[in-house]
Amino acid sequence: MYGVVLLAAISGLVVGSPLSAPAHAQDDPAQIVGLVVTREPGTSAAQAQQAVEAVVGQDTSRAPVAPGVTSVAVDLRLSEANAAAQQLQQQPGIADVGLDSRAQPDTNDTNYGQQWSLTEPVSGANPQAAWSLTTGTAAVIAIIDSGITAHPDLAGQTLPGYDFVTDPIVANDGDGRDPDPADPGDWVDDADKTAHPATFNGCPKENSSWHGTHVAGIAAAVQNNNLGITGIAPGAKVLPVRALGKCRGIMSDIAAAITWASGGTVPGVPDNPYPADVINLSLSSFLTCEGFVQAAVDDAIARGSLVVASAGNSGAPITMSSPAGCYDVLAVGAVTRAGVRPSYSSYGVAGRDLPLFAPGGAKDGDKVLSTVNPGTKAPLAGGSYIDYAGTSMAAPLVSGAAALLASRTTMTPLAIAEQLRATARPFPAGSNCLGSCGAGILDVSRALIEQPRLPDGVTALHVQPGDGSLALEWTAPSDAGTGPVTGYSVEYRTATGAWTSADGIWSTTLPRKVIVGLTNGVSYQVRVAARSEFGAGPWVESTSVTPLSLPGQVRIRSVRYPTKTSARVDLVLPVDALQAIQYRVLTLSNHNPQWSDAPVRTKLRVSLGKGVRSTLQVRGVNAMGASAVSKRAVATPVRPSAVRKLAIARTGGRFTVKWRPPRRTGLYPAYRVRINQGAWKRTKATRMSLRDGPGKVRVEVQPRNEAGRGPVAVVMKRK
């Protein structure tokens, strides 16, 4: 089933006699932007600025005009500015003071006075100051709509387009897709309902709307041609792309139109030689955004086209319609002349990009004036004007504003959308559209004049060294600037090297990153910058950090005991760069001993309990952590006592010496034995068999342990 697309407009009355543009109020604060101060010789620009600030009571900024002449920005009404100028001229060092006022291009379009959508202070799009910078020349606005008719106020504004309506009955031009985007009329009458009841079921009987022509005029009607209205981007070109016919269109045709308008390929259709900077969709479906529509939008943005869509006239969240509910579409809601959201206008929801609001008019009040064909059914020669209300009228105002930005900047489509949102005028006090409803009301001049703000620097940058790596974590900037943070750039360098990007410019979208492939033992510095669609914020740099592997195992070579309460430990250290040695002493009564720090040396002095059997363990430590624990070295820092019950027994031609271990042996007791003052023999046993000899036998036994040798025990025996 096709998703039915409806025109997002509410019709009004044909305009009668033209009206002249209203004059600005004499005391309008918007028209005075500064004081131009001419200084006397010897007076600096800073001194002149201080004099102005002292008089007006405001912090100001200044810009040079000529040697000795400076414009100082102020926020004053005309009457206040005149008074300040008179007072300043009395100050020493000030030769003259003039008023710096806002200038705007004059327009002689005869119905300009009825275009409150441009000029109304509360709700108007305010393009006048922007026109002094650009009118959108060279920008292309694709109007995907009902097609376009010839109109004197659109003369020279259109490019060759295309007709994507596949159903010949709906197309009303006798065929399907073709290279003619002209609007043949979209009226519906009884004959249509009788001949094609399935097609026109639910469609009201109505005359042709000339909807696409109306939308095109709002966006780019000719300026200063002594005729009708002016478009918000009068220098831009309109690319007419027909996707709506009698009563409706289908989303598959619209998706194909989006692809083609942005410069993509549609099978069977010649490529578009004029890819659009902005695609306007003043239409909506009652379905949520389908995958194929989102894909068309995504591809269009990737090709450089901003997609703008009317929020819809159902008074529901934008997520309930398409294409406004698609991600990265700049949805546009409507406000009345008073800056109020009319009940028909759909609105934003929390957790999604907020729609921008622009003048769409009221059903029973002021509507938006634009170009149409004078025919009630089929098009007639000439042109006319009518005012409609709806989000259809609001969308081309935003599309035109985007075209002005596109003609003057190199911003990406999404950056343009964020800039328009960020510079939006706040809803008036007591507004019925606050919070997640919308980003504010379109202010074109502010969008062009105010520079986008870059994100602040990240905070709480922490770097943890690893084995050939550095793990980074940080906190997002407190101020993201204009638009959200879209990612982070991460770079690193050695003390003498250049900065190197870590896996590309857009290295991460999360506030964390692991840099791998680094050299252990080499110091590195890292830096992080938050990025938005408008560029990177300031770099935040770390201190030097050195990647390390875990240290190798420390080996205990020997343990000696210079005193009864301490040991001297000889170590074999790994080749890894250690930061400390840690040791612990385990005793029979200490099941959870604490690790103690010691300098990185091959010799340790360890305190032990007197006479307490202990186990010593050692490990190395660096920034990565601790090594594997050494093998245990057991220690008893007290020499053994004498052996007990030393005795000799003769058996035949041999005799056996035996004894009992000392009461205090240590963990690794050993003995040495000698006979008749001969050489000492070593043993770990408690007995020894010896060859019998003549005469008297003298046997000496001396125990030893980790702490040293104990007393010598002696036994003698005669034959």
C-alpha angles and dihedrals in degrees: 000000000000120000107241115230121208130198110256097221139101114211127234139176131307111257119249127197118003121254129211123244114267119251118245117257111263093233096040107146091207093069099058113070104162153334121266108218123198110200130213116237111284095028114112126217089246091055090050091050091051090052090052093048091050091054101040098034093227136114106245142189125217141210127193118246102176137333105307092005124101133176111221116197117233137168103225140132118245093259092048092048092051091051092048091049092052091049094047094051087064092058119101114255094025114111100177141351125205133178119256105214134183115260126201136183114267117236126199096194103139098224096041089111090065093053097096086155086076104032109031107115095216101043109004122117091239100215097157098098090040090057089062086063102037143341093203098268112180093014118122123214115193111209107202100192143097093321128258139273129211111271130171091228090056096044110139092004101099134083127203107284138175142245114233099174105123100186108080092203092054091039091057091201100095098256146047127250114000140148094261113095094178115134110239091187131277101223120145122205139165091276090060093049092048096046097041109020095161092052098046100034107136094015115125120231106255144144123258112292099202082212097163092050090050092051092047092053093053089052103041117357113156116271127220096011095124088247139106118305141342125238119232088243101031093168095055125097123238119226105199112212115179116214102139127071137163107353096332153003136218128249095234090060089047092050089051089049091052090051093048096043091053093052099265127135123261113187112249094015125098113245117264110252091198108055110197125246088201130023115204119203111183092178141081143199126216089232125087118251109296121214095250090052092049089049091053090049093048093050092047092053090047088055091053104264122129111218115217120184135178112251092230136252098254096095089235135117114288089242087073094065141050141262091006089059094055118107117264093014112130099232117202126207127191133248130190125237088272091056094252124136106243116227092250095059117099117224145202132275133215117272095031134087106280119244120242117233127221137167111297099152134225130284091235101025142040113349133188117272121219148138126300139157117263093228120104093207118357118027120270130201118275130025141271140186133235136170120235132180125216146088085278087073094046095053098062090051088060092041090053091048089051089051090054090054092045091053092054106033141042093229119144117245092259091047090054089052092050092047091053091049094045094051096043118131112250116252111262121264113287091021120168090219110070134133114012092358094092149327095249139269122316115263107181099183093050090050091056099039102040114077117230114253120235121222120272120247121283118256138217094028108188125183122196117192120227139174101302089336147083123217114209130196129173143161121254117253116276088228117041092190118216106358129349128309105265099186147323134259116219125193135172140190143176121244091269101026137091124258113275125198115241105231097330136314095293093050100159143357093203126073092252138068139175117213112203136183095055127142118254114237094024118112118234136187121209134195135193132200128186115230135203133176087279099056141273128321124221120309117250112206131204129218118258114292127186123214112226140178121227108279119257122252118287114227124212107224098182145339123218131179118220091171138021091254104040143049134208112221124199114207138195108215127207120245091246118108104260125196097195145353119234126196137177134193119217120200131179090261097042113074098163107040120180124240114243125205124236134174120268100268137131091237128058131187110212127188116226136184114263110261093352119132107236140182119217125206129180135192137174124238136200136156090287093057139259130329126234112290118260123246112275122269112200120214139189107176094202124081118241124265121240121291116261133235096007108189144165126218125186121219116176110300094348138059132207127221117202137171145168122251119262119266088244107044109150121224098288107037121180136171142212124208134191135179126217095347092305129133120314117250123202127226141157092206126092095230138047132192116217137183113261118244138185124281128352122004123208118190125188124192124188124183124213137186139169091297097051142266127334131211122305116248118205133202128178133194135178128210 
